[in-house]
């Protein structure tokens, strides 16, 4: 009781709420606890892809690994009738053969007011507009890497726009945070490659839904954007490191939000946005019947403003030795790179209740040529977008793992000390399905076929193939031991991208 009371006082103080307020929630009510133990054994160079990917970074590519995890949680939506509420989570793990032995997986506080939610701390955030259990992952804001601490203001659920009779709804978020992998990056490159410290993060997303909740047909469209900025760059060149403090003042926070600015030391004559800006356009079409739900969706990734709008300015001129904008000329980039998906939920068929099929193409990247306007070359061609890589920052990764989709082979697989993504041009097909054959038994199956061409800078001499598979099942033992479940998974990789890996995972979990 003393611990519960101390936690209550601490959280009330942090939110500035008076304890005597009649609307004050009981912060010890609705607490859930969880303890989990998991171990993986594999044969090959790595653990199979779908035994370690899309688990918020709490997994390892090492052949043999394990962890013990414990957490305490309280949801901020315990009472839907209350205008405001408070939630929190503490989730800590001790691991073997992971990127770190002691891991703070989650540590956060939520404050809900009306439809809004303020989150302060490190919290696992789900993907939007996709099946989180079966999808290969979002291209921008995925569930593959460890979450980082941030301040996040969100409208987490769709809010009906007044005056539209429930036909138009919106949701979204805006957040600022910081990556926590300083020591990992320095140790990983081992004095052979560039790295960053104290990189700041910004993300934002907005989604618009057309269609009433009670109607069978609806359309959702949105955009997810993010930016890495600030911190310190340690650039490696011929055995020498050059330290550069990146801009991190008010203007940098503004440019991360609204665009603009420049990385003056690396942009050259043609100025780009400040920081590493990237994102995705999202579209989803839903149709629901009494027995099933169907969805079609698209996720189109972009690495910069020209990729975002498929349009690049090409009206530069040289005046007195200075590159200036002069003519009304533009380059149009065709839409080639995209993820296309379809999912289905069967309400009354327990053996196969959910199915996801996805196709992913990333080979184009605005074309194979990048040329800035010069005295002898009259055009600016902005190709070779080099997805997930950046010349100033350590790319779209955290603790060596892709923040977005894990089919972009993460830097943690690299053996040369580089934090770059060495295969970002690929074509892939992905299938996922799940079901509940009995009341207590749940399973999922994932299988992926992928063909990679490396990158434009370092293409593979011959394309490399990969086939990844996992079959995972969990059984609820509540009839014997309340709150206890046991899970097992078998997976493998075959091909040149990840090698031939075969392994299994056993997990025991207690929740109450």
N, C-alpha and C positions, 0 to 999 in steps of 0.2 A: 504493500500500500504506500509506503514512503517513496519508493521509486516512481510509482504511477503519479503520485501527487507532485513530486519534483518535476517530472516531465510535463505535467499539465501547467504548472507555474511558468516553466521555461518557455513553452510555446505561446502561452498567453502574453508573456512579456515581449516576445519577439514580434508578435503581431500588433502589439499596442492596444489590446482589448481589455477593458476593465472586467475583473472577475465577478463583479456584482451585477453585470448586465444580464437581464432576464433571457436574452437571446443567446447567451454564451453556450457553446456546445460543451459536452463532457468529453474532454480529449482522451479519456481512457476508455470510452465506450466504442465498441466496434473494432477493437484492436485484433489483428490477425498475426499469427506467428508461423514461421516456416523454417524447417531445417532440412537440408538436402545434402546427400553424399553421392558423388558420381566418379566413375573411373573408366578410362578408355585404354584398350590394348589394341595395337595395330602391327601389321607386318608390311614393310615397305619403307619408303623415305618419310612419309607423313601419315597423319591420320586422314582418313577419307574426307573429302570435301564436306559432304552433308552430315558428318558427325561433328563438325566444328563451326560451320558457317551459320550466320543469322541467329546467333545466340547472345547478342549484345556484348560480344567480346569475352564472355566467360566460357572459354574453351581454348584448345590448343591445337596447333598443327603438328606438334611433336607426336611421335608414334605412341608413346605411353604417357598418360597424364591423369590427373584427378584433382578433385577439390572437395572441401567441406564448406557449406554455405549456411548462414543463418540470417534471418530477417524478422523485423517487426514492422507492421504497416497499419495505417489507418487511412481509409478513404475520405476524401473531402466531400463526398456526396452521401453521407450516412442518413441524412434527413432531407428529403427532397422538398419539404415544406418550409425549411429554414432558408432565409435569404442568403445567409453566409455560413461558411463552415470551414474547418481546418483539418487538414490531413498531413501525414508525414510518413517517412519510410527510412529505415536503417537496414542495409543489406550488405553484409561483409562476408568475404570468402578467404580461406587459406588454401593455396593451390600448390601442386607439384608439377614441374615441367610446363609452367605457363610463363607468360612474359613478365610476370611479377609474382612473388610468393604470397604477399599480403595484398588483398585487393578490396578497395571500397567500391562495390558494385553500384550501390545507390545510397544517397544520403541527402534527403530533401524535405522541404516543408511546402505544403500547398495551402493557399488561402482562396476559397471560392466566394465570390460575391455576385449574386444574381446568376447570370449566365457566364460570367467571366471567371478565369482561373489564373492566379499568380503562382508560379513555381519558382522557388529559390533553392538551388542545389543541383545534385547529380541524380537524374531520374531517367529510367528507360521509357522512351517515347515510341509508341507503335507507328507502323506505316499507315498511310492514308490511302483509301480507294483500292486496296489490295488485300488478299487473304494473307494474314500474317503467318499462318502455319504452313501454307503450301506454296506461296509465291517464291520465285528465285530472289526477289528483293527489289526495292525501289532504287532508281539510279542516283538520286540525290540524297534524300533523307531516309536511309535504310536502318536495319536493325542488326547489322553485322559487327559493329565495333563497340567498344566500351563507351558508355555515355560520359559526357564531360560536364563539369559544373557550369551553371548558367542562371541567368534571370530571364524568365519566360512568361510573357503575358499572352493568354490564349482565350479564344472562344472555342472550346473543345468540341462542342456539339452544334449542329445546325440550328441557327436562330432565324425564325421567320421574319422577313422584312415587313414592317407594318405597311398596310395598304395594298398588299399583293394577295390577300386572302390565302396565305400559306403556300403560294405557288413558287415564290422565290425565297431561298434561304442561303445564309452564308456561315462560314466558320473559318478559323485560321489562327495564326500565332505570329509573334515577333519575339526574338530572343537574342541576347548577347552572352557569350561565355568565353572559356579559355581551355585549351587542350592541356592535358596533364602528363604527356609522355616525354618530358624533357630528358630525363635520364635514359629512357629507352632509346631515343633517337641517337644520342651521343654514343651509347654503348653499341648500338646496332651497326653504325657506320664504321666504328673502330678505326678512326683516323684515315679513312679511305674515300670519304664522300661528304657531300654537303648535308647540313641538318639545320633545324630551327629550334628555338626555345621560346617559351611563353607566348605561343601563337594565340591570338584572339580569334574568336569565332562569332559570326552573326548568321542567323537563319530567320527566314520569314516564309509564310505560306498563306495563300488565300484560296478558298474553294466556294464556288457558287453552284447551288442545286436548283434545277428547274423541275417542278413537279410536286404535287401535294403528297403528304405522307400516306394518305389512304388510297391513293391511285396506284395502279400497277406499273406505270411507266414513269421513269425519271431520268434526267441527265445531270451529271456532275462534271464541272470543268474547274481547273485550278492551275496554279503555278507554285512551285517550290523553289526557293532561291537561297543561296548561302554564300558566305565570303570568309576567307581566311585573311587576316591582316595583323599588323603590329608585331610585337615580339622582336627577337633578334635572329638574324641570319648569319650562319657560319658557312661561308662559301669556300669550297675546297678547290684548289688549282695547283697541280704539280707539287703536292706535298705541303702546301702552305694554306692556312685558313685565314680568311679575311672576315672580320666581324663587322656587321652592319646593323645599326639600330633602325628598325622600321618605324614609320610614322604611327603614332598611337594616341594622338590628341583628339580633341572634339571633332575636328574636320574628318579624321579617319573613321570615327564612329558614324558620322553622317554619310560619308562616301560609301561605307559598307551597306547602309540602309538604302540610299537613294541612287548610288552609282556615281561615276565621275572620279576625279582625282587622277593620280598617276604614280606608278612606281618608277620615279625619275631615274634611278640608277640602272634599271634594266629595260625600260620601255623603248629607248632609242628615239628616233625622230617622230614616229607615229605613236602618239600617246594612247595608252590603254587605261582601263579602270584601275584604281588603286586596289591592291590585294588580289587574291585568287577568287574571282567571282565565277559561279556556275549555278546550274539549276535545271529544272524540268518543267515542261508543259504536260499537264495531265488531263485526260478526258475519260469519262466512264458513262456507259449507258446501261440502265437497269430495267429489268422487266420481272414482275413477280406474279405468280398465280397461287392458287390455294395449296398446291402440292410442291412448288419449286420456285427458286429464284435463279435468274440468269443475268450475267453481266458481260459486257465487252469493254475493254479499256486499252488506253495507249499511254505511254510514258516516253516523251521525247526529250532527251538530254541535250543541254547546250553548255559550252565551256566559256563563252564570252558573249558580248552583245551582238556580234554579227551572227553567231550561231543561234542566238535567241530569236532573232527576227528573220533569219535566212537572208540577210541583206547587209552588205558592207559598202561603205563609202569609198569611191575610187576617183575622186575629183581632186587629188593632190597635185600641186605644182611646185616648182623650185623657183623662188624669187630671191635673188641676191644671196644664194647659198642657203636659204631657209625653206623648209618644207611647210607649205601653207595649204589650206583648203580653198579651192578656187572654182572648179567646175561642178555642175550638177550631174555627176556620174555615179552609178552604183553597180555593184555586182550582186546577182541573185544566186543563192545556193539552193539546190533542190533538196527536198525532204527524202533522205535515204535512211539515216540512222534513227532507229526507233525500237521500242519494245511494244509488242502487241499481245494482248492477253484475252482469255475468255475464262469465266468461272461459272460454276453451277452448284447450287445447293438443293438437294432433294430432302424435303421435309419428312417424308414417311418411309424412306428406304435406308435402314440403319447400316447395311453392309458397305455401301458406298454413298456417303452423305454429301461429300464435297469433292469437286474435281476442278483443277486449274490446268490450263494449257497456255504456254507463253512462247513467243518467238522474239528473238533479240538480234539486231543487226547494228554493228558499230564501226564498220570498215571505212566509211566515207570521210567523216570528220572535216567537212568543208573542202575536201580535196587534198591531193598530195603535195601541193606547192604553196609555200609562203614566201612572198617577196614584197618588201617595202619599196615605195617610190624612190627612185634615184635619178641622177642626171641622165643616165643612159637607158633607163627603163621607165616607161611612162605610166605603168599601171601598178596599183597596189592590190595584191592577191592575198587574202587572209585565210589560207588553208592550214592543214596540219595542226588541228586543234589539240591533239595529244591529250585525250580525255584522261582526267584524274591526275595528270602531271602538271607541274608548274615550275618555272625557272627560278622563282624567288622563294616559294614555300615548299614544304615537303609533300605536297600533293594531297589528294582527298583521302587521307588515311589518319588513323589514330592508333597508337601502339602497334604500328605496322600493318594494320588491318583496314581494308577498304571501308569507308564510312557508308558508302552506298551499296551497290550490288556486288556480291562476292564473285561473280563470274569475271569481273576485272581482277585478274590474279594479283593478290595482295602483295605488297613489298616484303612481308614477313617470309615469303617463300624464296626471296633472293639469296643467293650465296656469295654475291660480290660486294656486300656492304652498302648497296644502293637502296635508297628509300623510294625509288621510282616504280611505276607500274610498267612492267616489261611486256605485257600482252594486253593492250586495250583495243585492238582491232580484231573482232571475232564475230562469228555467227553462232547462235545457240538455239536449241529447242529444249523446252522444259515441261515436264508433266508432274503434277502432284495430285494425290487423292487421299482421302481419309474417311474413316467410318467408325461406327460403334457396334460391332457384331453382337455384343451383350451389353447389359446395363453398366457393367464395371470395366469393360475392355474397350480401349480406344487405340487406333493405329493410324499411321500415316506412311505414305510411300512417296518418295521423290526420285526422279530420274532425269538426267540432263545429258544431252549430246552437244558438244561444243567443238568448233574448229577455229583456231587462232592463227593470226598472221604476224604477231608481235606488235611493233609500233612502226610509224613512218621513219623514225630516226634509226631504229635498229630492227629491221624486219627479219623474220625467220627465213632461212634459205628455202626451207620447205614448210608448208603449213603444218601445224601440230594439232592433233585431235585429242579429245578427252571424252570419256563416258563415266558419269558419276551416278551412284545409286545408294539409296538407304531405305530400309524397312524398319520402322520404329513402332513399338507397342508399349502401352502402359496399362497396368491393372490396379484398380482401386480395391484395397483390402479392408474396406470399412466394415464388412460383415465379421471380420476377425479382429481388426485393430482400427478403431475409428481414426480417420485422418491420415492413414498410411497408404502410400501407393508405391509400386515398384515398376520400373521401366527398363526396357532392353532395346538395343538398336544394333543392326548389322548393316555395314556399308562398305563400298569399295569404289576405287577409281581405276580406270584403265586407259592408257594413252600416253602421249608424249608431253602434254601440258603439265600434268601433276604427277605422272609416273604411275606405277602399279601399286596401289595401296589397298589393303584389306584390314578391316578392324571391327570392333564391337564396343559398345558402351553399356554399362549397367548403372542404374540410378535408383536410389531409395529416397523417398521424400515424405516428410511429416508436416501436415498443415493443421492448424486449429484456429 
